[in-house]
């Protein structure tokens, strides 16, 4: 997420906006957990995995909207 954006720009946004920062790190945490679950490293049931994926997508959507509103 935000791969095309300079890290310094993201760092500046995270420093200035605590909600963005918290959501950004929550998304990264969910991304790692989903990947671990799909690899079989993190044993969780399908229902929990589906819920985590929905939460991750919602976080990404919110982050994207926040980022776009900050940039304009």
N, CA, C, O and CB atoms as a CASP TS submission, in Angstrom:
PFRMAT TS
TARGET T0000
AUTHOR 0000-0000-0000
METHOD Language model
MODEL 1
PARENT N/A
ATOM      1  N   UNK     1       0.840  -1.170   0.000  1.00  0.00           N
ATOM      2  CA  UNK     1       0.000   0.000   0.000  1.00  0.00           C
ATOM      3  C   UNK     1       0.886   1.235   0.000  1.00  0.00           C
ATOM      4  O   UNK     1       1.866   1.305   0.742  1.00  0.00           O
ATOM      5  CB  UNK     1      -0.956  -0.003   1.209  1.00  0.00           C
ATOM      6  N   UNK     2       0.545   2.193  -0.821  1.00  0.00           N
ATOM      7  CA  UNK     2       1.298   3.431  -0.959  1.00  0.00           C
ATOM      8  C   UNK     2       2.725   3.174  -1.442  1.00  0.00           C
ATOM      9  O   UNK     2       3.640   3.934  -1.124  1.00  0.00           O
ATOM     10  CB  UNK     2       1.324   4.176   0.368  1.00  0.00           C
ATOM     11  N   UNK     3       2.910   2.092  -2.218  1.00  0.00           N
ATOM     12  CA  UNK     3       4.245   1.732  -2.687  1.00  0.00           C
ATOM     13  C   UNK     3       4.865   2.822  -3.551  1.00  0.00           C
ATOM     14  O   UNK     3       6.084   2.998  -3.536  1.00  0.00           O
ATOM     15  CB  UNK     3       4.189   0.436  -3.465  1.00  0.00           C
ATOM     16  N   UNK     4       4.051   3.556  -4.303  1.00  0.00           N
ATOM     17  CA  UNK     4       4.580   4.576  -5.190  1.00  0.00           C
ATOM     18  C   UNK     4       4.863   5.904  -4.505  1.00  0.00           C
ATOM     19  O   UNK     4       5.354   6.840  -5.137  1.00  0.00           O
ATOM     20  CB  UNK     4       3.635   4.793  -6.304  1.00  0.00           C
ATOM     21  N   UNK     5       4.560   5.987  -3.237  1.00  0.00           N
ATOM     22  CA  UNK     5       4.745   7.242  -2.517  1.00  0.00           C
ATOM     23  C   UNK     5       6.073   7.241  -1.760  1.00  0.00           C
ATOM     24  O   UNK     5       6.482   6.215  -1.216  1.00  0.00           O
ATOM     25  CB  UNK     5       3.578   7.478  -1.547  1.00  0.00           C
ATOM     26  N   UNK     6       6.740   8.386  -1.727  1.00  0.00           N
ATOM     27  CA  UNK     6       7.997   8.469  -0.969  1.00  0.00           C
ATOM     28  C   UNK     6       7.759   8.189   0.520  1.00  0.00           C
ATOM     29  O   UNK     6       6.793   8.679   1.106  1.00  0.00           O
ATOM     30  CB  UNK     6       8.645   9.864  -1.151  1.00  0.00           C
ATOM     31  N   UNK     7       8.641   7.405   1.114  1.00  0.00           N
ATOM     32  CA  UNK     7       8.493   7.070   2.525  1.00  0.00           C
ATOM     33  C   UNK     7       8.507   8.324   3.393  1.00  0.00           C
ATOM     34  O   UNK     7       7.795   8.395   4.394  1.00  0.00           O
ATOM     35  CB  UNK     7       9.602   6.116   2.963  1.00  0.00           C
ATOM     36  N   UNK     8       9.317   9.313   3.013  1.00  0.00           N
ATOM     37  CA  UNK     8       9.384  10.552   3.785  1.00  0.00           C
ATOM     38  C   UNK     8       8.026  11.251   3.826  1.00  0.00           C
ATOM     39  O   UNK     8       7.652  11.842   4.839  1.00  0.00           O
ATOM     40  CB  UNK     8      10.442  11.491   3.194  1.00  0.00           C
ATOM     41  N   UNK     9       7.291  11.177   2.709  1.00  0.00           N
ATOM     42  CA  UNK     9       5.960  11.781   2.656  1.00  0.00           C
ATOM     43  C   UNK     9       5.009  11.058   3.601  1.00  0.00           C
ATOM     44  O   UNK     9       4.254  11.697   4.333  1.00  0.00           O
ATOM     45  CB  UNK     9       5.408  11.752   1.220  1.00  0.00           C
ATOM     46  N   UNK    10       5.043   9.740   3.588  1.00  0.00           N
ATOM     47  CA  UNK    10       4.192   8.962   4.495  1.00  0.00           C
ATOM     48  C   UNK    10       4.572   9.210   5.949  1.00  0.00           C
ATOM     49  O   UNK    10       3.701   9.329   6.811  1.00  0.00           O
ATOM     50  CB  UNK    10       4.293   7.463   4.175  1.00  0.00           C
ATOM     51  N   UNK    11       5.864   9.287   6.221  1.00  0.00           N
ATOM     52  CA  UNK    11       6.326   9.558   7.586  1.00  0.00           C
ATOM     53  C   UNK    11       5.801  10.903   8.079  1.00  0.00           C
ATOM     54  O   UNK    11       5.389  11.035   9.231  1.00  0.00           O
ATOM     55  CB  UNK    11       7.864   9.535   7.651  1.00  0.00           C
ATOM     56  N   UNK    12       5.821  11.891   7.201  1.00  0.00           N
ATOM     57  CA  UNK    12       5.337  13.226   7.559  1.00  0.00           C
ATOM     58  C   UNK    12       3.847  13.200   7.868  1.00  0.00           C
ATOM     59  O   UNK    12       3.399  13.814   8.836  1.00  0.00           O
ATOM     60  CB  UNK    12       5.622  14.221   6.429  1.00  0.00           C
ATOM     61  N   UNK    13       3.079  12.488   7.044  1.00  0.00           N
ATOM     62  CA  UNK    13       1.632  12.369   7.278  1.00  0.00           C
ATOM     63  C   UNK    13       1.370  11.652   8.599  1.00  0.00           C
ATOM     64  O   UNK    13       0.509  12.064   9.376  1.00  0.00           O
ATOM     65  CB  UNK    13       0.946  11.611   6.110  1.00  0.00           C
ATOM     66  N   UNK    14       2.119  10.574   8.849  1.00  0.00           N
ATOM     67  CA  UNK    14       1.911   9.811  10.084  1.00  0.00           C
ATOM     68  C   UNK    14       2.287  10.633  11.313  1.00  0.00           C
ATOM     69  O   UNK    14       1.667  10.503  12.368  1.00  0.00           O
ATOM     70  CB  UNK    14       2.728   8.513  10.052  1.00  0.00           C
ATOM     71  N   UNK    15       3.299  11.472  11.173  1.00  0.00           N
ATOM     72  CA  UNK    15       3.704  12.326  12.287  1.00  0.00           C
ATOM     73  C   UNK    15       2.620  13.357  12.594  1.00  0.00           C
ATOM     74  O   UNK    15       2.365  13.668  13.757  1.00  0.00           O
ATOM     75  CB  UNK    15       5.037  13.029  11.971  1.00  0.00           C
ATOM     76  N   UNK    16       1.987  13.884  11.552  1.00  0.00           N
ATOM     77  CA  UNK    16       1.000  14.942  11.713  1.00  0.00           C
ATOM     78  C   UNK    16      -0.405  14.426  12.019  1.00  0.00           C
ATOM     79  O   UNK    16      -1.225  15.165  12.562  1.00  0.00           O
ATOM     80  CB  UNK    16       0.962  15.778  10.475  1.00  0.00           C
ATOM     81  N   UNK    17      -0.692  13.173  11.679  1.00  0.00           N
ATOM     82  CA  UNK    17      -2.052  12.661  11.799  1.00  0.00           C
ATOM     83  C   UNK    17      -2.045  11.325  12.538  1.00  0.00           C
ATOM     84  O   UNK    17      -1.731  10.287  11.956  1.00  0.00           O
ATOM     85  CB  UNK    17      -2.701  12.506  10.407  1.00  0.00           C
ATOM     86  N   UNK    18      -2.391  11.360  13.815  1.00  0.00           N
ATOM     87  CA  UNK    18      -2.327  10.137  14.635  1.00  0.00           C
ATOM     88  C   UNK    18      -3.341   9.091  14.178  1.00  0.00           C
ATOM     89  O   UNK    18      -3.064   7.895  14.269  1.00  0.00           O
ATOM     90  CB  UNK    18      -2.567  10.475  16.110  1.00  0.00           C
ATOM     91  N   UNK    19      -4.505   9.510  13.691  1.00  0.00           N
ATOM     92  CA  UNK    19      -5.496   8.549  13.212  1.00  0.00           C
ATOM     93  C   UNK    19      -4.959   7.782  12.002  1.00  0.00           C
ATOM     94  O   UNK    19      -5.103   6.563  11.918  1.00  0.00           O
ATOM     95  CB  UNK    19      -6.813   9.266  12.850  1.00  0.00           C
ATOM     96  N   UNK    20      -4.337   8.509  11.063  1.00  0.00           N
ATOM     97  CA  UNK    20      -3.738   7.873   9.890  1.00  0.00           C
ATOM     98  C   UNK    20      -2.657   6.894  10.330  1.00  0.00           C
ATOM     99  O   UNK    20      -2.593   5.770   9.833  1.00  0.00           O
ATOM    100  CB  UNK    20      -3.150   8.933   8.927  1.00  0.00           C
ATOM    101  N   UNK    21      -1.806   7.321  11.265  1.00  0.00           N
ATOM    102  CA  UNK    21      -0.706   6.481  11.744  1.00  0.00           C
ATOM    103  C   UNK    21      -1.231   5.190  12.372  1.00  0.00           C
ATOM    104  O   UNK    21      -0.741   4.105  12.060  1.00  0.00           O
ATOM    105  CB  UNK    21       0.149   7.250  12.761  1.00  0.00           C
ATOM    106  N   UNK    22      -2.212   5.303  13.244  1.00  0.00           N
ATOM    107  CA  UNK    22      -2.767   4.122  13.910  1.00  0.00           C
ATOM    108  C   UNK    22      -3.403   3.170  12.903  1.00  0.00           C
ATOM    109  O   UNK    22      -3.227   1.954  12.987  1.00  0.00           O
ATOM    110  CB  UNK    22      -3.799   4.538  14.962  1.00  0.00           C
ATOM    111  N   UNK    23      -4.141   3.730  11.956  1.00  0.00           N
ATOM    112  CA  UNK    23      -4.800   2.905  10.947  1.00  0.00           C
ATOM    113  C   UNK    23      -3.775   2.249  10.022  1.00  0.00           C
ATOM    114  O   UNK    23      -3.934   1.094   9.627  1.00  0.00           O
ATOM    115  CB  UNK    23      -5.787   3.749  10.129  1.00  0.00           C
ATOM    116  N   UNK    24      -2.730   2.991   9.683  1.00  0.00           N
ATOM    117  CA  UNK    24      -1.662   2.471   8.829  1.00  0.00           C
ATOM    118  C   UNK    24      -1.001   1.258   9.492  1.00  0.00           C
ATOM    119  O   UNK    24      -0.809   0.227   8.848  1.00  0.00           O
ATOM    120  CB  UNK    24      -0.610   3.573   8.539  1.00  0.00           C
ATOM    121  N   UNK    25      -0.654   1.380  10.770  1.00  0.00           N
ATOM    122  CA  UNK    25      -0.012   0.259  11.468  1.00  0.00           C
ATOM    123  C   UNK    25      -0.973  -0.896  11.711  1.00  0.00           C
ATOM    124  O   UNK    25      -0.554  -2.054  11.715  1.00  0.00           O
ATOM    125  CB  UNK    25       0.561   0.729  12.794  1.00  0.00           C
ATOM    126  N   UNK    26      -2.256  -0.602  11.915  1.00  0.00           N
ATOM    127  CA  UNK    26      -3.251  -1.673  12.068  1.00  0.00           C
ATOM    128  C   UNK    26      -3.367  -2.449  10.754  1.00  0.00           C
ATOM    129  O   UNK    26      -3.458  -3.676  10.762  1.00  0.00           O
ATOM    130  CB  UNK    26      -4.642  -1.090  12.489  1.00  0.00           C
ATOM    131  N   UNK    27      -3.365  -1.732   9.626  1.00  0.00           N
ATOM    132  CA  UNK    27      -3.436  -2.392   8.321  1.00  0.00           C
ATOM    133  C   UNK    27      -2.214  -3.285   8.125  1.00  0.00           C
ATOM    134  O   UNK    27      -2.345  -4.420   7.666  1.00  0.00           O
ATOM    135  CB  UNK    27      -3.532  -1.347   7.180  1.00  0.00           C
ATOM    136  N   UNK    28      -1.030  -2.785   8.467  1.00  0.00           N
ATOM    137  CA  UNK    28       0.188  -3.590   8.322  1.00  0.00           C
ATOM    138  C   UNK    28       0.125  -4.839   9.200  1.00  0.00           C
ATOM    139  O   UNK    28       0.538  -5.918   8.775  1.00  0.00           O
ATOM    140  CB  UNK    28       1.432  -2.754   8.681  1.00  0.00           C
ATOM    141  N   UNK    29      -0.388  -4.695  10.416  1.00  0.00           N
ATOM    142  CA  UNK    29      -0.528  -5.826  11.332  1.00  0.00           C
ATOM    143  C   UNK    29      -1.487  -6.868  10.756  1.00  0.00           C
ATOM    144  O   UNK    29      -1.192  -8.063  10.761  1.00  0.00           O
ATOM    145  CB  UNK    29      -1.025  -5.345  12.711  1.00  0.00           C
ATOM    146  N   UNK    30      -2.628  -6.407  10.264  1.00  0.00           N
ATOM    147  CA  UNK    30      -3.596  -7.327   9.665  1.00  0.00           C
ATOM    148  C   UNK    30      -3.020  -7.998   8.427  1.00  0.00           C
ATOM    149  O   UNK    30      -3.247  -9.188   8.206  1.00  0.00           O
ATOM    150  CB  UNK    30      -4.886  -6.586   9.305  1.00  0.00           C
ATOM    151  N   UNK    31      -2.282  -7.255   7.624  1.00  0.00           N
ATOM    152  CA  UNK    31      -1.670  -7.814   6.422  1.00  0.00           C
ATOM    153  C   UNK    31      -0.748  -8.972   6.787  1.00  0.00           C
ATOM    154  O   UNK    31      -0.776 -10.022   6.145  1.00  0.00           O
ATOM    155  CB  UNK    31      -0.891  -6.729   5.653  1.00  0.00           C
ATOM    156  N   UNK    32       0.064  -8.780   7.814  1.00  0.00           N
ATOM    157  CA  UNK    32       0.982  -9.842   8.258  1.00  0.00           C
ATOM    158  C   UNK    32       0.208 -11.042   8.801  1.00  0.00           C
ATOM    159  O   UNK    32       0.548 -12.187   8.504  1.00  0.00           O
ATOM    160  CB  UNK    32       1.947  -9.305   9.337  1.00  0.00           C
ATOM    161  N   UNK    33      -0.825 -10.783   9.591  1.00  0.00           N
ATOM    162  CA  UNK    33      -1.603 -11.885  10.156  1.00  0.00           C
ATOM    163  C   UNK    33      -2.324 -12.679   9.075  1.00  0.00           C
ATOM    164  O   UNK    33      -2.370 -13.908   9.130  1.00  0.00           O
ATOM    165  CB  UNK    33      -2.612 -11.355  11.164  1.00  0.00           C
ATOM    166  N   UNK    34      -2.886 -11.980   8.092  1.00  0.00           N
ATOM    167  CA  UNK    34      -3.573 -12.672   7.000  1.00  0.00           C
ATOM    168  C   UNK    34      -2.582 -13.522   6.218  1.00  0.00           C
ATOM    169  O   UNK    34      -2.869 -14.673   5.891  1.00  0.00           O
ATOM    170  CB  UNK    34      -4.274 -11.660   6.061  1.00  0.00           C
ATOM    171  N   UNK    35      -1.425 -12.962   5.920  1.00  0.00           N
ATOM    172  CA  UNK    35      -0.403 -13.715   5.198  1.00  0.00           C
ATOM    173  C   UNK    35       0.028 -14.946   6.000  1.00  0.00           C
ATOM    174  O   UNK    35       0.135 -16.043   5.451  1.00  0.00           O
ATOM    175  CB  UNK    35       0.816 -12.817   4.898  1.00  0.00           C
ATOM    176  N   UNK    36       0.274 -14.761   7.294  1.00  0.00           N
ATOM    177  CA  UNK    36       0.664 -15.889   8.145  1.00  0.00           C
ATOM    178  C   UNK    36      -0.421 -16.962   8.182  1.00  0.00           C
ATOM    179  O   UNK    36      -0.118 -18.155   8.162  1.00  0.00           O
ATOM    180  CB  UNK    36       0.965 -15.403   9.566  1.00  0.00           C
ATOM    181  N   UNK    37      -1.676 -16.544   8.237  1.00  0.00           N
ATOM    182  CA  UNK    37      -2.782 -17.497   8.266  1.00  0.00           C
ATOM    183  C   UNK    37      -2.856 -18.270   6.949  1.00  0.00           C
ATOM    184  O   UNK    37      -3.078 -19.481   6.936  1.00  0.00           O
ATOM    185  CB  UNK    37      -4.114 -16.771   8.537  1.00  0.00           C
ATOM    186  N   UNK    38      -2.665 -17.549   5.843  1.00  0.00           N
ATOM    187  CA  UNK    38      -2.725 -18.212   4.542  1.00  0.00           C
ATOM    188  C   UNK    38      -1.554 -19.169   4.330  1.00  0.00           C
ATOM    189  O   UNK    38      -1.674 -20.154   3.601  1.00  0.00           O
ATOM    190  CB  UNK    38      -2.749 -17.176   3.431  1.00  0.00           C
ATOM    191  N   UNK    39      -0.422 -18.874   4.970  1.00  0.00           N
ATOM    192  CA  UNK    39       0.743 -19.762   4.876  1.00  0.00           C
ATOM    193  C   UNK    39       0.664 -20.921   5.863  1.00  0.00           C
ATOM    194  O   UNK    39       1.467 -21.851   5.800  1.00  0.00           O
ATOM    195  CB  UNK    39       2.021 -18.973   5.115  1.00  0.00           C
ATOM    196  N   UNK    40      -0.309 -20.863   6.780  1.00  0.00           N
ATOM    197  CA  UNK    40      -0.456 -21.921   7.770  1.00  0.00           C
ATOM    198  C   UNK    40       0.364 -21.707   9.022  1.00  0.00           C
ATOM    199  O   UNK    40       0.412 -22.579   9.890  1.00  0.00           O
ATOM    200  CB  UNK    40      -0.087 -23.218   7.167  1.00  0.00           C
ATOM    201  N   UNK    41       1.010 -20.555   9.128  1.00  0.00           N
ATOM    202  CA  UNK    41       1.841 -20.246  10.300  1.00  0.00           C
ATOM    203  C   UNK    41       0.977 -19.815  11.481  1.00  0.00           C
ATOM    204  O   UNK    41       1.304 -20.085  12.637  1.00  0.00           O
ATOM    205  CB  UNK    41       2.861 -19.141   9.963  1.00  0.00           C
ATOM    206  N   UNK    42      -0.131 -19.140  11.173  1.00  0.00           N
ATOM    207  CA  UNK    42      -1.051 -18.664  12.199  1.00  0.00           C
ATOM    208  C   UNK    42      -2.349 -19.452  12.073  1.00  0.00           C
ATOM    209  O   UNK    42      -3.147 -19.195  11.173  1.00  0.00           O
ATOM    210  CB  UNK    42      -1.309 -17.124  12.067  1.00  0.00           C
ATOM    211  N   UNK    43      -2.562 -20.407  12.968  1.00  0.00           N
ATOM    212  CA  UNK    43      -3.766 -21.245  12.853  1.00  0.00           C
ATOM    213  C   UNK    43      -5.022 -20.508  13.330  1.00  0.00           C
ATOM    214  O   UNK    43      -5.204 -20.282  14.526  1.00  0.00           O
ATOM    215  CB  UNK    43      -3.587 -22.538  13.661  1.00  0.00           C
ATOM    216  N   UNK    44      -5.886 -20.138  12.377  1.00  0.00           N
ATOM    217  CA  UNK    44      -7.170 -19.516  12.705  1.00  0.00           C
ATOM    218  C   UNK    44      -8.237 -20.119  11.799  1.00  0.00           C
ATOM    219  O   UNK    44      -7.941 -20.681  10.744  1.00  0.00           O
ATOM    220  CB  UNK    44      -7.109 -17.954  12.543  1.00  0.00           C
ATOM    221  N   UNK    45      -9.480 -19.988  12.237  1.00  0.00           N
ATOM    222  CA  UNK    45     -10.579 -20.553  11.453  1.00  0.00           C
ATOM    223  C   UNK    45     -10.927 -19.627  10.281  1.00  0.00           C
ATOM    224  O   UNK    45     -10.538 -18.459  10.255  1.00  0.00           O
ATOM    225  CB  UNK    45     -11.823 -20.782  12.349  1.00  0.00           C
ATOM    226  N   UNK    46     -11.660 -20.171   9.324  1.00  0.00           N
ATOM    227  CA  UNK    46     -12.018 -19.432   8.110  1.00  0.00           C
ATOM    228  C   UNK    46     -12.838 -18.180   8.402  1.00  0.00           C
ATOM    229  O   UNK    46     -12.669 -17.154   7.744  1.00  0.00           O
ATOM    230  CB  UNK    46     -12.790 -20.331   7.169  1.00  0.00           C
ATOM    231  N   UNK    47     -13.712 -18.265   9.372  1.00  0.00           N
ATOM    232  CA  UNK    47     -14.556 -17.124   9.722  1.00  0.00           C
ATOM    233  C   UNK    47     -13.710 -15.959  10.228  1.00  0.00           C
ATOM    234  O   UNK    47     -13.929 -14.812   9.837  1.00  0.00           O
ATOM    235  CB  UNK    47     -15.592 -17.527  10.784  1.00  0.00           C
ATOM    236  N   UNK    48     -12.754 -16.250  11.089  1.00  0.00           N
ATOM    237  CA  UNK    48     -11.870 -15.214  11.621  1.00  0.00           C
ATOM    238  C   UNK    48     -11.003 -14.632  10.515  1.00  0.00           C
ATOM    239  O   UNK    48     -10.789 -13.421  10.459  1.00  0.00           O
ATOM    240  CB  UNK    48     -10.988 -15.779  12.746  1.00  0.00           C
ATOM    241  N   UNK    49     -10.507 -15.490   9.640  1.00  0.00           N
ATOM    242  CA  UNK    49      -9.694 -15.025   8.527  1.00  0.00           C
ATOM    243  C   UNK    49     -10.504 -14.098   7.617  1.00  0.00           C
ATOM    244  O   UNK    49      -9.999 -13.061   7.186  1.00  0.00           O
ATOM    245  CB  UNK    49      -9.150 -16.219   7.729  1.00  0.00           C
ATOM    246  N   UNK    50     -11.735 -14.455   7.326  1.00  0.00           N
ATOM    247  CA  UNK    50     -12.596 -13.616   6.496  1.00  0.00           C
ATOM    248  C   UNK    50     -12.844 -12.262   7.150  1.00  0.00           C
ATOM    249  O   UNK    50     -12.835 -11.228   6.482  1.00  0.00           O
ATOM    250  CB  UNK    50     -13.926 -14.320   6.228  1.00  0.00           C
ATOM    251  N   UNK    51     -13.063 -12.279   8.458  1.00  0.00           N
ATOM    252  CA  UNK    51     -13.287 -11.024   9.186  1.00  0.00           C
ATOM    253  C   UNK    51     -12.033 -10.156   9.141  1.00  0.00           C
ATOM    254  O   UNK    51     -12.130  -8.940   8.972  1.00  0.00           O
ATOM    255  CB  UNK    51     -13.691 -11.307  10.654  1.00  0.00           C
ATOM    256  N   UNK    52     -10.867 -10.759   9.288  1.00  0.00           N
ATOM    257  CA  UNK    52      -9.609 -10.016   9.242  1.00  0.00           C
ATOM    258  C   UNK    52      -9.409  -9.392   7.859  1.00  0.00           C
ATOM    259  O   UNK    52      -8.955  -8.253   7.750  1.00  0.00           O
ATOM    260  CB  UNK    52      -8.420 -10.938   9.592  1.00  0.00           C
ATOM    261  N   UNK    53      -9.745 -10.131   6.818  1.00  0.00           N
ATOM    262  CA  UNK    53      -9.603  -9.604   5.451  1.00  0.00           C
ATOM    263  C   UNK    53     -10.548  -8.427   5.227  1.00  0.00           C
ATOM    264  O   UNK    53     -10.176  -7.442   4.590  1.00  0.00           O
ATOM    265  CB  UNK    53      -9.880 -10.713   4.409  1.00  0.00           C
ATOM    266  N   UNK    54     -11.771  -8.527   5.750  1.00  0.00           N
ATOM    267  CA  UNK    54     -12.719  -7.419   5.610  1.00  0.00           C
ATOM    268  C   UNK    54     -12.218  -6.184   6.354  1.00  0.00           C
ATOM    269  O   UNK    54     -12.302  -5.067   5.842  1.00  0.00           O
ATOM    270  CB  UNK    54     -14.110  -7.827   6.133  1.00  0.00           C
ATOM    271  N   UNK    55     -11.697  -6.390   7.563  1.00  0.00           N
ATOM    272  CA  UNK    55     -11.170  -5.275   8.350  1.00  0.00           C
ATOM    273  C   UNK    55      -9.958  -4.641   7.656  1.00  0.00           C
ATOM    274  O   UNK    55      -9.811  -3.419   7.646  1.00  0.00           O
ATOM    275  CB  UNK    55     -10.784  -5.755   9.766  1.00  0.00           C
ATOM    276  N   UNK    56      -9.104  -5.472   7.085  1.00  0.00           N
ATOM    277  CA  UNK    56      -7.927  -4.984   6.368  1.00  0.00           C
ATOM    278  C   UNK    56      -8.352  -4.140   5.170  1.00  0.00           C
ATOM    279  O   UNK    56      -7.795  -3.066   4.942  1.00  0.00           O
ATOM    280  CB  UNK    56      -7.040  -6.162   5.909  1.00  0.00           C
ATOM    281  N   UNK    57      -9.329  -4.614   4.405  1.00  0.00           N
ATOM    282  CA  UNK    57      -9.816  -3.877   3.242  1.00  0.00           C
ATOM    283  C   UNK    57     -10.456  -2.553   3.663  1.00  0.00           C
ATOM    284  O   UNK    57     -10.241  -1.525   3.021  1.00  0.00           O
ATOM    285  CB  UNK    57     -10.825  -4.727   2.453  1.00  0.00           C
ATOM    286  N   UNK    58     -11.230  -2.578   4.726  1.00  0.00           N
ATOM    287  CA  UNK    58     -11.853  -1.347   5.215  1.00  0.00           C
ATOM    288  C   UNK    58     -10.786  -0.346   5.651  1.00  0.00           C
ATOM    289  O   UNK    58     -10.918   0.851   5.397  1.00  0.00           O
ATOM    290  CB  UNK    58     -12.812  -1.650   6.386  1.00  0.00           C
ATOM    291  N   UNK    59      -9.732  -0.828   6.305  1.00  0.00           N
ATOM    292  CA  UNK    59      -8.640   0.051   6.725  1.00  0.00           C
ATOM    293  C   UNK    59      -7.944   0.645   5.502  1.00  0.00           C
ATOM    294  O   UNK    59      -7.618   1.832   5.486  1.00  0.00           O
ATOM    295  CB  UNK    59      -7.623  -0.719   7.602  1.00  0.00           C
ATOM    296  N   UNK    60      -7.721  -0.169   4.494  1.00  0.00           N
ATOM    297  CA  UNK    60      -7.068   0.321   3.276  1.00  0.00           C
ATOM    298  C   UNK    60      -7.921   1.386   2.598  1.00  0.00           C
ATOM    299  O   UNK    60      -7.407   2.423   2.179  1.00  0.00           O
ATOM    300  CB  UNK    60      -6.798  -0.839   2.303  1.00  0.00           C
ATOM    301  N   UNK    61      -9.217   1.132   2.489  1.00  0.00           N
ATOM    302  CA  UNK    61     -10.119   2.107   1.873  1.00  0.00           C
ATOM    303  C   UNK    61     -10.098   3.425   2.638  1.00  0.00           C
ATOM    304  O   UNK    61     -10.022   4.496   2.036  1.00  0.00           O
ATOM    305  CB  UNK    61     -11.552   1.553   1.813  1.00  0.00           C
ATOM    306  N   UNK    62     -10.163   3.348   3.953  1.00  0.00           N
ATOM    307  CA  UNK    62     -10.150   4.561   4.792  1.00  0.00           C
ATOM    308  C   UNK    62      -8.815   5.296   4.646  1.00  0.00           C
ATOM    309  O   UNK    62      -8.795   6.520   4.519  1.00  0.00           O
ATOM    310  CB  UNK    62     -10.402   4.198   6.286  1.00  0.00           C
ATOM    311  N   UNK    63      -7.712   4.564   4.665  1.00  0.00           N
ATOM    312  CA  UNK    63      -6.395   5.177   4.495  1.00  0.00           C
ATOM    313  C   UNK    63      -6.275   5.876   3.148  1.00  0.00           C
ATOM    314  O   UNK    63      -5.732   6.977   3.059  1.00  0.00           O
ATOM    315  CB  UNK    63      -5.298   4.125   4.633  1.00  0.00           C
ATOM    316  N   UNK    64      -6.780   5.239   2.109  1.00  0.00           N
ATOM    317  CA  UNK    64      -6.721   5.822   0.769  1.00  0.00           C
ATOM    318  C   UNK    64      -7.519   7.120   0.727  1.00  0.00           C
ATOM    319  O   UNK    64      -7.049   8.120   0.185  1.00  0.00           O
ATOM    320  CB  UNK    64      -7.257   4.826  -0.284  1.00  0.00           C
ATOM    321  N   UNK    65      -8.719   7.111   1.294  1.00  0.00           N
ATOM    322  CA  UNK    65      -9.535   8.335   1.324  1.00  0.00           C
ATOM    323  C   UNK    65      -8.840   9.424   2.133  1.00  0.00           C
ATOM    324  O   UNK    65      -8.821  10.584   1.721  1.00  0.00           O
ATOM    325  CB  UNK    65     -10.933   8.045   1.917  1.00  0.00           C
ATOM    326  N   UNK    66      -8.273   9.066   3.269  1.00  0.00           N
ATOM    327  CA  UNK    66      -7.568  10.050   4.101  1.00  0.00           C
ATOM    328  C   UNK    66      -6.366  10.620   3.351  1.00  0.00           C
ATOM    329  O   UNK    66      -6.139  11.829   3.364  1.00  0.00           O
ATOM    330  CB  UNK    66      -7.112   9.411   5.434  1.00  0.00           C
ATOM    331  N   UNK    67      -5.610   9.761   2.709  1.00  0.00           N
ATOM    332  CA  UNK    67      -4.420  10.188   1.979  1.00  0.00           C
ATOM    333  C   UNK    67      -4.800  11.151   0.860  1.00  0.00           C
ATOM    334  O   UNK    67      -4.169  12.193   0.682  1.00  0.00           O
ATOM    335  CB  UNK    67      -3.669   8.972   1.408  1.00  0.00           C
ATOM    336  N   UNK    68      -5.836  10.791   0.111  1.00  0.00           N
ATOM    337  CA  UNK    68      -6.269  11.644  -0.991  1.00  0.00           C
ATOM    338  C   UNK    68      -6.761  12.996  -0.488  1.00  0.00           C
ATOM    339  O   UNK    68      -6.507  14.017  -1.127  1.00  0.00           O
ATOM    340  CB  UNK    68      -7.368  10.955  -1.793  1.00  0.00           C
ATOM    341  N   UNK    69      -7.458  13.024   0.643  1.00  0.00           N
ATOM    342  CA  UNK    69      -7.960  14.305   1.167  1.00  0.00           C
ATOM    343  C   UNK    69      -6.808  15.172   1.691  1.00  0.00           C
ATOM    344  O   UNK    69      -6.886  16.399   1.637  1.00  0.00           O
ATOM    345  CB  UNK    69      -8.995  14.058   2.295  1.00  0.00           C
ATOM    346  N   UNK    70      -5.757  14.551   2.189  1.00  0.00           N
ATOM    347  CA  UNK    70      -4.588  15.294   2.669  1.00  0.00           C
ATOM    348  C   UNK    70      -3.827  15.880   1.484  1.00  0.00           C
ATOM    349  O   UNK    70      -3.315  16.996   1.561  1.00  0.00           O
ATOM    350  CB  UNK    70      -3.659  14.381   3.512  1.00  0.00           C
ATOM    351  N   UNK    71      -3.753  15.131   0.396  1.00  0.00           N
ATOM    352  CA  UNK    71      -2.979  15.560  -0.774  1.00  0.00           C
ATOM    353  C   UNK    71      -3.673  16.666  -1.568  1.00  0.00           C
ATOM    354  O   UNK    71      -3.012  17.374  -2.327  1.00  0.00           O
ATOM    355  CB  UNK    71      -2.720  14.374  -1.682  1.00  0.00           C
ATOM    356  N   UNK    72      -4.976  16.831  -1.415  1.00  0.00           N
ATOM    357  CA  UNK    72      -5.690  17.844  -2.209  1.00  0.00           C
ATOM    358  C   UNK    72      -5.982  19.087  -1.450  1.00  0.00           C
ATOM    359  O   UNK    72      -6.576  20.018  -1.994  1.00  0.00           O
ATOM    360  CB  UNK    72      -6.961  17.296  -2.725  1.00  0.00           C
TER
END
